[in-house]
C-alpha cells in the first residue's frame, strides 16, 4: 500500500500526485464470557476502522476516494453466537482517476450470529468508473441486515459508471444473486430501469427467529410481495426478504427502504 498522499489545496480532491491505494481491512468477532468482543480489527488507509461501541465498528475515510485505480477490500467474520454492527461516519464519494476503482466486501456469519451492515450512501461522481463486489456467506441460523444505497452523482451532474454484484449463500445454498449497472444514459433513463430516479438501494433481511405457521394447516406462512411508492418488498425462495427502492434523492430513498423494512417486521 502506498501512503504518499497529496491533496489539492482547499479542494478536498486528491492532486495528480496521489498514488492508487491497495488497501485491506479485516474485522472478526469472538464470544468471551457470553458477550461479543472483537478478535481482529485491522485496516489500511483510506479504509480505516474504528470501534465506537462494544460490537459496533464505523468505517472512517482517512483519504479522499475511492479514486480510480484504488482497490479496497474488507473482510468480515462474525463468529457463531456473536453480533456485529458496521456503519460509516459519512457518505462515500467515488472519484475519477487512472483506471477503475474496486471495492470488495467478503462477509461470513456463523450459526446463531447477527450482522448489521448499514454504511451511508455511495455517491458516484461524474467520470468515475467503479466496481462493487459483495460476497456474503451465512451459516444456518445466521441473521443479517445488509443495506446498500447508491446515489447517481452529486447535485446537477451525471454519474460516472458503477457495476455492482451481490452474491449471498446460506448453508451452502444460493440465496440471492443480484447485479446492476449505473452510468449508461441510453439505459438508465428507461422506465424499465431507473426512469427519472437518482438513487437506488436495497436491504437484505435474513431473520433466524422461529418461522411463523398457519394455524389451520401448521405449514410455514408464506409472505406476499408488496409493491408501493417506488419500493418493492420481495420474499426470497430461501429464508430472507429483499427490499428494493428507487427515489429522486437520498433522503427519499432512505424513507422508502425504512418503510419496506417495516413491512418485513410486520
N, C-alpha and C positions, 0 to 999 in steps of 0.2 A: 504494500500500500504506500502510495506517495503521500507525504504530509506537507508538501510545499503548496501553500495556497496564497494567492494574491488577488484581492478583490478590487474592483474598480472603485475609486474614491466616492463615497457617498451614495453609491447606486445600489448596493446590496446584491450586485450581479458580479460573478467572477470575471476577472480580466482574462485575456487570451493566454496569460502565463500560468493559469491554473491547470494542473495536470489532472487526468482522469483518476478516479478512485476505484480500487478493487477492495471493497470493504466487506467484512463479515462480522456478524453478531450472533450470539447464542444465549438462550435462556433455558434453564431446566429447573424443575421443582423436585423436592423430596418431602416425604412425610416423616416428621420428627415429633415424637410426643403427642401425636394426634393432631398436629397442625402442619400447615404448609410453610416450608422455608425454601429459599432459592439456593439450589445447589451450584448453579452456574449463572453468572451474569457478566458476559464479556462482549465488548463492542469496539469497533474502529470508527473514527470519524469518516463520513458525516453521519453514519448510522449509530448514534450514541444512545445507550440505555441508562435509565435512572430508576432505582426503586423508590417509589413515592409512598408506599404503604405496604404492610405485610401482604404478600400475594399480588401486589399491583406494581406494574412497570410502565413507565412512559418512554416513548420514543422522542428524543430531543435532537433536532437538527443542529449540528455544530459546524455546518458549512452550507453554502447555497447549493441547491440542486435537489434531486439528481440532475446532472448535466450530461449531455450527450457523450457517450463513451464510458460513463460510470457503470460499474457492475456491483450491485448491493445485494447481500444475501443474509437473511435472517432465519435461524433455526430455533424451533421451539419444541421442547419436550416436557409434557405435563405428566408426571408420574401418577400411577393408579392411586385413587383416593385423595388427590390434591386438587387445588383450584388456583387458577391464574387469570388475571385480567391485564390486558395490554391496551394502552391508549396512546395518544400523542398530544403534545402541548400546542400544536398548531397544524394548519394545513401544509401539505407538501406541494411545492411548486416545481414542476418538471420543466427544465430549461433546455434550449437547443445547444448543440455542441458538435464536436467532430465524431459523428457516428451515433449509434443507437444506445440509449441507456437501458439497463435491465435491472429489474427488482425481482428477487426470488424469495418466496417465503415457504419454508417447509415446516409443517407442524405435526406432531404426533401427540395424541391424547389417550391416556391409558384408561383402563376399565374403572368406572366409578369416579373419574376425574372430570373437571369442568374447566373449559377455556372460554373466555370472553375476549374477542379481538375486535376492537372498535376504534381505529385511528380516525383522525379528522380527514376531510376530503383531500383527494389528489387533484391538483389543477394543472391542466395541460396548456402550457404557454405556447404561443404561436411559434411554429418552426421546430418544435421538439419532435423527437422520434423515440417512443418509449415502449417497452415490453414488460408486462407483468405476468409472473408465473407463480401460481399458488398450488401447493400440494398438501392436502390435509388428510391425515390418516387417523381414523378413530377405531379404538377397540370397542367391542360390545359393552354397552353400559356407559359409554362416554357421553358427555353433554357438551354442546358448543353453541356459541352465539357469535357469528362471524359477519361483520358489516364492512362493506366496501362502497365508497362513493367517488365518482369521477365527475369533475367539472370541466366543461368544454371551453377552456381558455379564460383569460382574465376579461374584465369588463370591456366590451367593444371590440374584441379581437376573435379571430377564428382560432380554433385549437390546432395544435400540432397533431401528430398521429399517435395512437396507442393501440396495442394489440394485447388483450388480456385473456389469460387462460386459467381456469379454476378447475381442479380435479379433487374430488373428495371420495374416500372409500371408508366403509365401516365393516369391521370384521373380515377384511379382505375382499369385500364385495363393493363394486362401484355404487356410489350414492348419487353423485352429481358430476356431470361434465358440462362445463359452460365456457363459451368463448364469444368475445365480441371485439369489434374493431371500431375505432373512432378516428375521424380525420379525413374521410373521403367525401368532399362536398356533394358529389353526384349521388352518394348513397345515404349520407347522414340525414338529409332533409326529406327523405321519402317517408310518407305516412306509415309505411310498413316497418320503418326502422326507428328513427328518433323524432321525425317531424320537426316541430319548432322547439323541442326540448333543448335545454342547455346543460342538463345533468342526467346521469344515470347512476343507479345504486341498487344494491341488493343486500339482503340479510339471510344467511343460512342459519336455521334454528334446529338443533337436534336436542331433544329432551329425553333423558334416560329415566324419567319418572314412570310410574306404573301406567300401563295402557288403559284407556277407558273402554268399557264394554257396553254393548247394547243390552238393556235389561231383559228384553224378550228372548233374544237368541243366545246371549252370552258371548257373541262374537265381538271382536275388536271393532270399535267405532271407527268409521272412515270419514275424515274431514272432507268437506267440499271446497272446491276452489272459490275464491272471492275476487271479483274484478270491480274496481270502482275508482274514479278520480285519478287516473294515472298510476294506479297501484294494482299489482296482482299478487295474491296470496295462493301459492300453488303447493299442495301436499305432494311430497315425493313418493315414489314407489317404495322406498325404504323408510326408516324411522326419522323423518325430518320434513321440514317445510321451507320453501324458498319464497321470500318476499322480494319482489322486484318493483322498481318505480322509475318513472321519468318525471322531470319537473323543469320549470323555467329558470330556477335558481337554487342555490344550495340550501337555503332556509326551507323552501317548499319541499325539496327532496327529503330532508330530514323529517319534516312533518309527515310526509306520506309513508316513509319507512316506519316511523313510530306508530302510525295508525295501523299499518299492516302487522306489526309485531303484536299490537293489542288484539287483533283478530285471532292470532295464533294462541294467545294466552286464554282466550275465551273457549 
